[in-house]
Each structure stands twice: as C-alpha cells, then as structure tokens.
Amino acid sequence: MIKKSWSVVITMVLCGLLVAALFVMIAVMPQLADWYYFTVRHGASGDGKPLLVAFYLCVPGAFFAVYHLMRLMHNIYKNDVFILRNVTHLRCLAWSCGYVAVVTLVVGVVLGYLPLLIISFAALFFCLCIRVIRHVMGAAVEIKTENELTI
C-alpha cells in the first residue's frame, strides 16, 4: 500500500512539473520556432508561424488532459478506483489525445511536415489505448456495482 501511494504521489508531482513545463513552453515557443527554422532547417519553409499555431492549438488539449489525469490520480490516491468518475476522466483523456491527433494531422498535412504527422499518429495511438482502458474500467465499475447490490 505504501509503494502504491508513493507511486501515485510521484505521478501527481510529475503532472505538476508538466504543467510548469507547459507554461514555460508557452512563453518560449516563439523563440524556439524561430531558432528551429533558421538553425535546423536553414530558413526552409519560411517562418515558424504554422508550427506555433499547431502548438498553441494543442496547449488547451494538453492542459485538459493533465487536469483529468491529476483528478484520476487523486481518486486513486483516495482508493476510489472503480468509480464512474474515473471512467469519465479516462474518456476526457482520450478526447484530449484525439484532439491533439486531429490538430497535428491537419497542420502536418498543410505544412507537409513529417514530425507533426508522427505526433499525430502517436496521439491517436494513445487515444485508442486510453479508450480500451476506459472500456475495461467501465466494465469493472459495472461488475462492482452489481456486486454491491448482491446480498
């Protein structure tokens, strides 16, 4: 039990660090995009505005995902594992991954930029994995509810 709670606490701390990193990235992304286009791509394909648009469109999905991940971990820390709220948190996590997949796919196709297409594929894969876990968790919640009603 102690190892489980430490693992949950570490996960929640990492989520907090991710939120801090997102705020830092919001602040420095214009400079990073300029650096990328002029240093790595040697000025190819113009400036980094489309890449910035993709990033800033994905930021709300990232915050939404981290919020629901933290709520899910908080419920697990309280030993509320097989509850309907956790199924809802998993559903929201899947939707946020799907949102990021769509945004990066559209911008990746418009730019013809392979790394965004790879990110889109990864986000879609995570979306599908989380949806499977959500269905498993939903079935477990139903079984738990039935067992609680059994005398």
N, C-alpha and C positions, 0 to 999 in steps of 0.2 A: 504493500500500500504506500509506503514511504517513497519507493522508487517511482511509482506511478504519479504521485503528486508532484515530485520534483521534475519529472518529465513534462508534466502539464505546465508547471511554473516556467520552466526553461522555454517551452514553446510560446507561452504568453509574452515573455521577455523578448524573444526573437521577433514576435509580431510587433511589439512596441518599437524595437530597433528598425524594423521595416518601415513603419510609419515615419520615423525620423528620417530615414534614408529617402523616402518619397518626398518629404518636404525639402530636403537638400537638393534632390534631383530637379524638383520644380524650379528652384532658384538658379541652378547652374546649367540646366539643359540648353538654353540658347548658346552659351559659350561652348559647350561640348559639341553641339551640332555644327557650329562654325569650325571648330577645331577638326572635327571629323571630315567635313567636306574639303577643307583646304589642305589638311595634312595627309590624311589616309587616302582620300580619293583624288587628291591633287586638283581640286576645283571642278571635278566632273559633276555633271548633272545640276549645276547651279548651286544655289544656297540650300541650307538645311530646313527651310520652312515647311515642306511637306513632312519631313521627319518629325519636326516639332509638333505639327498638327496631330500626327499619329500618337505621339507621346502624350500630349495634353488631352486627347480624347480618351486615352486608356487610363489616365490617372483616376477619374471617378470610379471606374470599374475596379481598380486596384484598392482604393480606399474602402469601397463597398465589400470587397472580398475579405480584406483584413478585418474589418469590423465584424463580419459574420463568423470568421474564423476565431476571433477572440471571444465572441459570445458562446460559440460552440465549446471552446476550451474551458471557459468559465463554468458552463453547465457540467462538463465532465469533471472539473475540479470539485464541484459540489456533489458528485456522484449521481447526477441526473443524466444518465447516458441514454437510455432508451425512452425518450420522450418525444412528443410531436414537434416541439420547438426545435430540437436538433435536426429533425428531418427538414424543417423549414430553413434552417441555417445552411444545411447542405444544398438545398435547392437554390438558395441565393448564391452560394459559392459557384455552383455550376453555371448559373446565368451570368455571373460576372466573367467567368472564363470564356463563355460563349460570346459575350460582348467584346472582349479583347480579341478573340479569334476573328470576329467579323471586321472590326476596325483595322486590325493589322493586315487582314486579307485584302480589303479594299484598297488601303494605302499602298500595300506591297504590289498589287497588280497595277495600280495607277503609276507608281514610280518604276515598276519593273525591278524592284529591289528584293533580292533573294532572302536576306536575313529577316525581313518582315514576314515573308511567306513561311519561313521556318518557325518563327514565333507564333504565327497563326496556327500552324499545324500542331505545335506543342500545346497551345492554349485549348485547341479543340480536343486534343487527346486528354488533357486534364479535365475538361468539361465532361467528356464521356466517362472517364473513371469516376469522377465525383457523382455523376448521375447513377452509376451502378451501385456505388456505396450508399447513395440516398435510398435506392430501392431496397437494398438489403436492410438498411436501418429502418425503413418504413415497415417492412415485413416483421422485423424484430419487435417494433413498437406494437404492431397488431397482436403478435403472439403474447407479449407481456400483458396487454390489455385483456386478452381472453383469459390468461392465467389468473389475473387479479379478480376476474368476475366468477371464476370457478370456486365452488365451495370446498 
